[in-house]
Amino acid sequence: MRQQDERPKILVVDDAPTNLQILRQVLHDDYRLLFALDGDKALKLAQEELPNLILLDVMMPGLTGLETCQQLKANPATKAIPVIFVTALSDASDESAGFAVGAVDYITKPISPPVVRARVKTHLSLVDVNELHKTRLQIIQCLGRAAEYRDNETGLHVIRMSHYSRILALAAGFSEAQADLLFNAAPMHDIGKIGTPDHVLLKPGKLDQDEWTLMQKHVLMGAEILGEHDSPLLQMARLIALYHHEKFDGSGYPHRVSGTAIPIEARIVAIADVFDALTSIRPYKKAWEVADAVDLLRSEKGKHFDPELVDLFIDQLPSIVEIKEKYAEDNAPQ
């Protein structure tokens, strides 16, 4: 059986066959190569073959490299493919134009083989890192939903409350990067429910004292499942899992800490989590109206919730409701 070629795939685009031949000589030992003499052919090949990287000439008849890059970035199927321009143009304005349409780098002609190999290797490595990061986030989201499936039919709760958390974090002054980190950590808040017995987690009525004690242990189990890691994402997820049931007045669990001693990420998630739980159908209750849930948040300011964060959450209500409607679920009996 013929072994499949697992080398990265590179699309090389240039209207001059001699330039294609030069790049073929430089790259063919390490990569699978595709070639196009014009922008139209490049767009077709990119759509069909989904290369890992595109080397694109700027000055071409018909579609220019800039126009080709624009169309690549406008297509959802090809927009994530990194594009490096290979060009004789060296003016700063030319480079700015290339970056403006989505290119990640420039290689000037006449090319230097070591430079070409180094730039290609660097950008393919970045693609691998981004793919690894994306995969890790998907795994985290799946694990968060796995916990929710034990007491929520669709798992959409974690999607909604993660969006709510991001909206509130931005309102509270988080940077986009910090808010995105919170968005991706929030789904893990109840991962410890995986270790909660079914007779407790799925009980339709009120828990007795022993059952409540078992339920509270999911916080510590969640922190243990997540463990201690160097990853900022997993560090935040563990912090949220451990503290999201603390209350602003110190009456929560498991540590009974209060006020700003509770990490702000956990204070944010607490509001998002409760709001979504209230406004969603559960086996033991009907969904609350948004206005009623907001009234409860107001009444719990300074008790269960950080009062400043409650006010910010209410200020963002139009965006919150938009998310609620976008990720709505029909739990009505058939």
C-alpha positions as CSV (number, residue, x, y, z in Angstrom):
1,M,0.0,0.0,0.0
2,R,1.3,3.4,-0.9
3,Q,2.0,5.5,2.2
4,Q,0.1,8.8,2.4
5,D,2.2,11.9,2.1
6,E,1.7,13.8,5.4
7,R,4.0,16.8,4.5
8,P,2.4,20.3,4.7
9,K,0.8,21.4,1.5
10,I,1.9,24.8,0.0
11,L,0.2,26.6,-2.9
12,V,2.7,28.7,-4.9
13,V,1.2,31.4,-7.2
14,D,3.2,33.4,-9.8
15,D,2.5,34.3,-13.4
16,A,6.2,33.6,-14.3
17,P,7.0,29.9,-14.7
18,T,10.6,30.5,-13.9
19,N,9.7,31.9,-10.5
20,L,7.6,28.8,-9.8
21,Q,10.5,26.6,-10.8
22,I,12.8,28.4,-8.4
23,L,10.4,28.0,-5.5
24,R,9.9,24.4,-6.4
25,Q,13.6,23.7,-6.1
26,V,13.8,25.5,-2.7
27,L,10.7,23.7,-1.2
28,H,10.0,20.4,-2.9
29,D,12.1,18.3,-0.5
30,D,10.1,19.2,2.6
31,Y,6.6,20.1,1.3
32,R,3.9,19.0,-1.1
33,L,3.6,21.8,-3.7
34,L,0.7,23.0,-5.8
35,F,1.2,25.6,-8.5
36,A,-1.0,28.3,-10.2
37,L,-0.1,30.9,-12.8
38,D,-2.9,33.3,-12.0
39,G,-5.3,34.4,-9.3
40,D,-8.3,32.6,-10.6
41,K,-6.5,29.3,-10.7
42,A,-5.1,30.0,-7.2
43,L,-8.6,30.6,-5.8
44,K,-9.9,27.3,-7.3
45,L,-7.0,25.3,-6.0
46,A,-7.2,26.9,-2.6
47,Q,-10.9,26.0,-2.4
48,E,-10.3,22.4,-3.5
49,E,-7.1,21.5,-1.8
50,L,-7.1,23.7,1.3
51,P,-3.3,24.1,1.5
52,N,-1.5,24.9,4.8
53,L,0.1,28.0,3.3
54,I,0.0,30.1,0.2
55,L,3.0,31.9,-1.4
56,L,1.5,34.6,-3.6
57,D,3.0,36.9,-6.2
58,V,1.6,40.5,-6.0
59,M,2.1,41.8,-9.6
60,M,0.0,39.5,-11.8
61,P,-2.2,40.1,-14.9
62,G,-5.9,39.7,-14.3
63,L,-6.5,39.3,-10.6
64,T,-3.5,40.9,-8.7
65,G,-2.1,39.2,-5.7
66,L,-3.8,41.8,-3.5
67,E,-7.2,41.0,-5.1
68,T,-6.6,37.3,-4.8
69,C,-5.7,37.6,-1.2
70,Q,-8.9,39.6,-0.5
71,Q,-11.0,36.9,-2.1
72,L,-9.2,34.2,-0.1
73,K,-9.9,36.0,3.1
74,A,-13.6,36.6,2.2
75,N,-14.2,32.9,1.7
76,P,-14.9,31.1,5.0
77,A,-13.3,27.9,3.6
78,T,-9.9,29.6,2.9
79,K,-9.8,32.7,5.2
80,A,-7.6,31.0,7.8
81,I,-4.9,29.9,5.3
82,P,-1.9,32.1,5.9
83,V,-0.7,34.1,2.8
84,I,2.9,35.2,2.3
85,F,3.4,37.7,-0.5
86,V,6.5,37.1,-2.7
87,T,7.2,40.3,-4.6
88,A,9.8,42.6,-6.1
89,L,7.9,45.5,-4.4
90,S,9.7,46.8,-1.4
91,D,8.1,50.1,-0.6
92,A,6.5,50.4,2.9
93,S,3.2,51.4,1.4
94,D,3.2,48.2,-0.7
95,E,3.7,46.1,2.4
96,S,1.0,48.0,4.3
97,A,-1.4,47.3,1.5
98,G,-0.6,43.6,1.7
99,F,-1.0,43.4,5.4
100,A,-4.3,45.3,5.1
101,V,-5.8,42.5,2.9
102,G,-4.7,39.8,5.3
103,A,-1.2,38.7,4.4
104,V,1.0,37.5,7.3
105,D,4.4,38.2,5.8
106,Y,6.5,39.5,2.8
107,I,9.4,37.8,0.9
108,T,11.2,40.0,-1.5
109,K,12.5,39.0,-4.9
110,P,15.1,37.9,-5.9
111,I,14.4,35.3,-3.2
112,S,17.0,34.0,-0.7
113,P,16.4,30.2,-0.3
114,P,17.3,30.2,3.5
115,V,14.9,33.1,4.0
116,V,12.1,31.4,2.2
117,R,12.6,28.1,4.1
118,A,12.7,30.0,7.4
119,R,9.6,32.1,6.8
120,V,7.6,29.1,5.6
121,K,8.7,27.0,8.6
122,T,7.8,29.8,11.0
123,H,4.3,30.4,9.7
124,L,3.5,26.7,9.4
125,S,4.6,26.4,13.1
126,L,2.2,29.2,14.0
127,V,-0.6,27.4,12.2
128,D,0.2,24.3,14.2
129,V,0.1,26.3,17.5
130,N,-3.2,27.9,16.5
131,E,-4.7,24.5,15.6
132,L,-3.6,23.0,18.9
133,H,-5.0,26.0,20.8
134,K,-8.3,25.6,18.9
135,T,-8.5,21.9,19.6
136,R,-7.8,22.4,23.3
137,L,-10.6,24.9,23.6
138,Q,-13.0,22.5,21.8
139,I,-12.0,19.8,24.3
140,I,-12.6,22.1,27.2
141,Q,-16.0,23.1,25.9
142,C,-17.0,19.5,25.3
143,L,-16.0,18.6,28.9
144,G,-18.0,21.5,30.2
145,R,-21.0,20.4,28.2
146,A,-20.5,16.8,29.4
147,A,-21.0,17.9,33.0
148,E,-24.1,19.9,32.0
149,Y,-25.6,17.0,30.2
150,R,-26.0,15.2,33.5
151,D,-28.7,17.7,34.6
152,N,-29.4,19.7,31.5
153,E,-30.9,18.1,28.3
154,T,-29.0,20.0,25.7
155,G,-25.9,21.5,27.3
156,L,-26.6,25.0,25.9
157,H,-26.5,26.4,29.4
158,V,-22.7,26.5,29.2
159,I,-22.7,28.3,25.8
160,R,-25.1,31.0,27.0
161,M,-23.5,31.6,30.4
162,S,-20.0,31.7,28.8
163,H,-21.2,34.5,26.4
164,Y,-22.9,36.3,29.4
165,S,-19.6,36.1,31.3
166,R,-17.6,37.5,28.4
167,I,-20.1,40.4,28.0
168,L,-19.9,41.2,31.7
169,A,-16.1,40.9,31.8
170,L,-15.7,43.5,29.0
171,A,-18.1,45.8,30.8
172,A,-16.0,45.4,34.0
173,G,-12.9,46.5,32.2
174,F,-11.3,43.2,31.0
175,S,-9.3,43.4,27.8
176,E,-10.5,41.5,24.8
177,A,-7.9,38.8,25.5
178,Q,-8.8,38.5,29.1
179,A,-12.5,38.3,28.3
180,D,-11.9,35.6,25.7
181,L,-9.9,33.6,28.3
182,L,-12.9,33.9,30.6
183,F,-15.3,32.9,27.8
184,N,-13.3,29.7,27.3
185,A,-12.7,28.9,30.9
186,A,-16.3,29.4,32.1
187,P,-17.7,26.2,30.6
188,M,-15.7,24.2,33.1
189,H,-17.3,25.9,36.1
190,D,-19.4,22.8,37.0
191,I,-17.0,20.0,35.8
192,G,-17.1,18.6,39.3
193,K,-20.7,17.5,38.7
194,I,-19.3,14.5,36.9
195,G,-18.5,13.1,40.3
196,T,-21.8,13.9,41.9
197,P,-24.1,10.8,42.5
198,D,-27.2,10.7,40.2
199,H,-29.6,10.4,43.1
200,V,-28.4,13.8,44.3
201,L,-27.9,15.6,41.0
202,L,-31.1,14.4,39.4
203,K,-33.4,14.6,42.4
204,P,-36.5,16.7,41.4
205,G,-37.2,17.9,44.9
206,K,-35.3,19.7,47.7
207,L,-32.1,18.1,48.8
208,D,-31.8,16.9,52.4
209,Q,-28.7,17.9,54.5
210,D,-26.7,14.9,53.5
211,E,-27.5,15.3,49.9
212,W,-26.7,19.0,50.0
213,T,-23.3,18.1,51.5
214,L,-22.6,15.8,48.6
215,M,-23.7,18.4,46.1
216,Q,-21.4,21.0,47.5
217,K,-18.4,18.7,47.0
218,H,-18.7,19.2,43.2
219,V,-16.7,22.4,43.7
220,L,-13.7,20.7,45.2
221,M,-14.0,17.8,42.7
222,G,-14.0,20.3,39.9
223,A,-10.8,21.9,41.1
224,E,-9.2,18.5,41.5
225,I,-10.2,17.4,38.0
226,L,-8.7,20.5,36.5
227,G,-5.6,20.3,38.6
228,E,-2.8,22.8,38.7
229,H,-1.2,23.7,35.4
230,D,1.0,26.4,33.8
231,S,-1.8,27.2,31.2
232,P,-3.5,30.5,32.0
233,L,-6.7,29.0,30.7
234,L,-6.7,26.0,33.0
235,Q,-5.6,28.2,35.9
236,M,-8.6,30.4,35.4
237,A,-11.0,27.5,34.9
238,R,-9.8,26.0,38.2
239,L,-10.3,29.3,40.0
240,I,-13.8,29.6,38.7
241,A,-14.7,26.0,39.5
242,L,-13.4,26.5,43.0
243,Y,-15.0,29.9,43.8
244,H,-18.2,30.3,41.7
245,H,-20.5,29.2,44.6
246,E,-19.0,31.7,47.1
247,K,-21.3,34.6,47.9
248,F,-20.4,38.3,48.3
249,D,-21.6,38.3,52.0
250,G,-19.5,35.3,52.8
251,S,-22.3,32.8,53.2
252,G,-21.4,30.7,50.1
253,Y,-19.2,27.6,49.9
254,P,-16.8,25.9,50.2
255,H,-14.5,28.6,51.7
256,R,-17.0,31.1,52.9
257,V,-14.9,34.0,51.6
258,S,-16.5,37.3,50.9
259,G,-16.3,40.5,48.8
260,T,-13.4,41.1,46.6
261,A,-11.5,38.1,48.2
262,I,-13.6,36.1,45.8
263,P,-11.8,36.2,42.4
264,I,-13.5,38.5,40.0
265,E,-13.7,35.8,37.4
266,A,-15.8,33.7,39.8
267,R,-18.0,36.7,40.7
268,I,-18.7,37.3,37.1
269,V,-19.5,33.6,36.4
270,A,-21.8,33.4,39.5
271,I,-24.0,36.1,38.0
272,A,-24.0,34.6,34.5
273,D,-24.7,31.1,35.8
274,V,-27.6,32.0,38.1
275,F,-29.2,34.3,35.5
276,D,-29.2,31.6,32.9
277,A,-30.4,28.9,35.4
278,L,-33.3,31.2,36.3
279,T,-34.3,32.0,32.8
280,S,-34.1,28.4,31.5
281,I,-36.5,25.5,31.9
282,R,-35.3,22.8,34.3
283,P,-36.9,19.5,35.3
284,Y,-38.0,21.0,38.6
285,K,-39.1,24.5,37.4
286,K,-40.4,26.7,34.6
287,A,-38.2,29.4,33.0
288,W,-38.4,32.8,34.7
289,E,-39.1,35.9,32.8
290,V,-36.0,38.1,32.3
291,A,-37.5,40.9,34.3
292,D,-38.1,38.6,37.3
293,A,-34.5,37.3,37.1
294,V,-33.2,40.8,37.0
295,D,-35.3,41.7,40.1
296,L,-33.7,38.8,41.9
297,L,-30.2,39.9,40.9
298,R,-31.0,43.4,42.3
299,S,-32.4,41.9,45.5
300,E,-29.2,39.9,46.0
301,K,-26.8,42.8,45.5
302,G,-24.3,42.8,48.3
303,K,-25.6,39.4,49.5
304,H,-25.1,36.7,46.8
305,F,-23.6,39.0,44.1
306,D,-21.1,41.7,43.7
307,P,-23.3,44.9,43.6
308,E,-21.1,46.7,41.0
309,L,-21.1,43.7,38.7
310,V,-24.9,43.3,39.0
311,D,-25.3,46.9,37.8
312,L,-23.0,46.3,34.9
313,F,-24.8,43.1,34.0
314,I,-28.1,44.9,33.9
315,D,-26.6,47.7,31.8
316,Q,-25.7,45.0,29.2
317,L,-29.1,43.5,29.2
318,P,-29.9,44.1,25.5
319,S,-26.7,42.1,24.6
320,I,-27.6,39.4,27.2
321,V,-31.1,38.9,25.8
322,E,-29.7,38.7,22.3
323,I,-27.5,35.8,23.3
324,K,-30.4,34.2,25.2
325,E,-32.5,34.3,22.1
326,K,-29.7,33.2,19.8
327,Y,-29.0,30.1,21.8
328,A,-32.5,29.3,23.0
329,E,-33.6,25.8,23.5
330,D,-37.1,24.3,23.4
331,N,-37.6,22.1,26.4
332,A,-41.3,22.2,26.3
333,P,-42.9,18.7,26.6
334,Q,-43.8,17.1,23.3
